[in-house]
Amino acid sequence: MGIEGWNDAESAPFLDMLYQHAVRPENTYRYQWAPGSIAFWDNRATWHYAVNDYHGSRRLMHRITIEGVPLESAAALS
């Protein structure tokens, strides 16, 4: 949505580049559902984009939160 300390005009080109990089095929994974499949992903560190490619099939989904510690920014780790 933005970069702290940057205005929209400054941050938009950089964010656009990052978004385009993230959706490149080599940076994505397409899960192949099968009977009995179970999938987990971490919404704190993953972009999840659901595609409705299962028309006519029923999927049961549960959202859970695992207790843990807040994520730290990369700057805090260096």
C-alpha positions in Angstrom: 0.0 0.0 0.0 2.9 2.3 0.6 6.4 2.6 1.9 6.9 4.4 5.2 8.6 7.8 4.5 7.9 7.7 0.8 5.0 9.5 -0.9 2.7 7.7 -3.4 4.6 9.0 -6.5 7.9 7.7 -5.0 6.6 4.3 -3.8 4.3 3.3 -6.7 7.0 2.4 -9.2 9.0 0.4 -6.7 5.9 -1.4 -5.4 4.7 -2.2 -8.9 8.1 -3.8 -9.6 7.8 -5.9 -6.5 4.3 -7.0 -7.3 5.3 -8.0 -10.8 8.2 -10.0 -9.4 6.0 -11.8 -6.9 3.6 -13.1 -9.5 6.2 -14.5 -11.9 5.7 -18.2 -12.4 9.0 -19.1 -10.8 7.9 -17.4 -7.6 4.5 -19.0 -7.4 3.1 -22.4 -6.5 -0.1 -23.8 -7.8 -1.5 -26.4 -5.4 -3.0 -29.5 -7.1 -6.0 -30.5 -5.1 -6.9 -34.2 -4.9 -9.4 -36.1 -2.7 -8.1 -36.0 0.9 -5.8 -33.1 0.3 -4.7 -30.8 3.2 -2.9 -27.5 2.6 -1.4 -25.1 5.1 0.1 -21.7 4.5 1.3 -18.9 6.6 -0.7 -15.7 5.8 1.9 -13.6 7.7 4.6 -14.5 5.2 2.7 -15.7 2.0 0.4 -14.1 -0.5 -2.6 -16.4 -0.9 -4.6 -15.9 -4.1 -7.5 -18.4 -4.3 -8.6 -19.3 -7.8 -12.1 -20.8 -8.1 -11.0 -23.7 -10.3 -13.1 -26.3 -8.5 -16.5 -25.4 -9.7 -19.0 -28.1 -8.7 -16.8 -29.5 -6.0 -17.1 -28.8 -2.3 -14.1 -27.7 -0.2 -14.2 -27.6 3.5 -11.9 -24.9 4.9 -11.0 -24.0 8.5 -8.9 -20.9 9.4 -6.7 -21.4 12.4 -4.2 -19.1 14.2 -1.1 -20.7 15.8 0.1 -18.9 18.8 3.6 -17.4 18.4 5.6 -14.3 18.3 5.0 -11.3 16.0 7.2 -11.1 12.9 10.1 -8.8 12.9 11.0 -6.5 10.1 14.1 -7.2 8.1 15.6 -4.0 9.4 15.3 -5.2 13.0 17.2 -8.4 12.1 20.2 -6.7 10.7 
